[in-house]
Amino acid sequence: MLVSVTERTREIGIRKAVGATRRAILQQFLVESTVLTGSGGLVGVAIGIALSTTAAAVLPRAVPDFPPPVVSPGSVVLSLSVSLLIGLVAGGYPANRAARLRPIEALRHR
């Protein structure tokens, strides 16, 4: 997100020059980071469930005493919550920094 904010500094300057509020810019970057990390979390959960399902089918045949893996709903909720929390924290700093830029400084940025 820090790289995204740095690359889009001119866009932020234009938005601020046209009248965007600090809250609108902050909200934009927080929503972006939350959507990105949330979708990454969903992909991770899907891969984890797929691997667990595959392991549940293969491992008991290969190792008879091996208990089948189980995916609990609590672990899915926890992993998605951690993913979203990381997105909010990782997006919060760049979003706050972007929202505090003065329009003229942002427009000068290359």
C-alpha positions in Angstrom: 0.0 0.0 0.0 2.9 2.3 0.7 4.1 1.9 -2.9 0.5 2.4 -4.2 0.2 5.7 -2.3 3.6 6.8 -3.6 2.8 6.0 -7.2 -0.6 7.7 -6.9 0.6 10.9 -5.2 -0.3 13.1 -8.2 -3.8 11.6 -8.3 -4.2 12.4 -4.7 -3.1 16.0 -5.3 -5.6 16.4 -8.1 -8.4 15.0 -5.9 -7.5 17.3 -3.1 -7.2 20.3 -5.4 -10.7 19.5 -6.7 -12.1 19.4 -3.2 -11.7 15.8 -1.8 -11.7 15.8 1.9 -9.1 14.1 4.1 -11.7 11.6 5.1 -12.6 10.6 1.5 -8.9 9.9 0.7 -8.4 8.0 3.9 -11.5 6.0 3.3 -10.5 5.2 -0.3 -7.1 3.7 0.7 -8.6 1.8 3.7 -11.3 0.3 1.5 -8.7 -0.7 -1.1 -6.3 -2.3 1.4 -9.2 -4.1 3.1 -10.5 -5.5 -0.2 -7.1 -6.6 -1.3 -6.2 -8.4 2.0 -9.8 -9.8 2.3 -9.6 -11.3 -1.2 -6.1 -12.6 -0.4 -7.5 -14.1 2.8 -10.4 -15.8 0.9 -7.9 -17.2 -1.6 -5.8 -18.5 1.2 -8.8 -20.1 3.0 -9.9 -21.7 -0.3 -6.4 -23.2 -0.9 -6.2 -24.4 2.7 -9.6 -26.1 2.5 -8.6 -27.7 -0.9 -5.4 -29.0 0.6 -7.1 -30.3 3.7 -9.8 -32.1 1.6 -7.1 -33.6 -0.6 -5.1 -34.7 2.5 -8.2 -36.1 4.1 -8.6 -38.3 1.0 -5.0 -39.3 0.5 -3.4 -39.6 3.9 -5.6 -42.2 5.6 -4.8 -44.6 2.7 -1.1 -43.9 2.8 -0.7 -43.9 6.6 -3.5 -45.9 8.3 -3.0 -44.4 11.8 -2.9 -40.8 10.5 -6.0 -38.9 11.6 -7.8 -37.0 8.8 -7.3 -33.2 8.8 -10.3 -31.1 9.9 -11.0 -27.5 9.1 -12.9 -25.8 11.8 -15.1 -22.8 11.2 -13.3 -20.9 14.0 -10.0 -21.2 12.2 -11.5 -19.9 9.0 -13.0 -16.9 10.8 -9.7 -16.3 12.7 -7.6 -16.4 9.5 -10.0 -14.0 7.7 -10.1 -11.7 10.7 -6.3 -11.6 10.9 -6.1 -10.9 7.2 -8.5 -8.0 7.4 -6.7 -6.6 10.5 -3.4 -6.7 8.6 -5.0 -4.9 5.7 -6.3 -2.1 8.0 -3.0 -1.7 9.8 -0.9 -1.9 6.6 -3.3 0.5 4.8 -3.8 2.9 7.7 -0.3 4.4 7.7 -0.1 5.1 3.9 -3.7 6.3 3.9 -3.1 8.7 6.7 0.0 10.0 5.0 -1.8 10.4 1.7 -4.7 12.2 3.4 -2.4 14.7 5.0 -0.6 15.8 1.8 -1.1 19.4 0.7 -2.4 19.6 -2.9 0.5 21.6 -4.2 3.1 19.2 -2.8 1.3 16.2 -4.2 1.0 17.8 -7.7 4.8 18.5 -7.7 5.6 15.0 -6.9 7.1 12.9 -9.7 
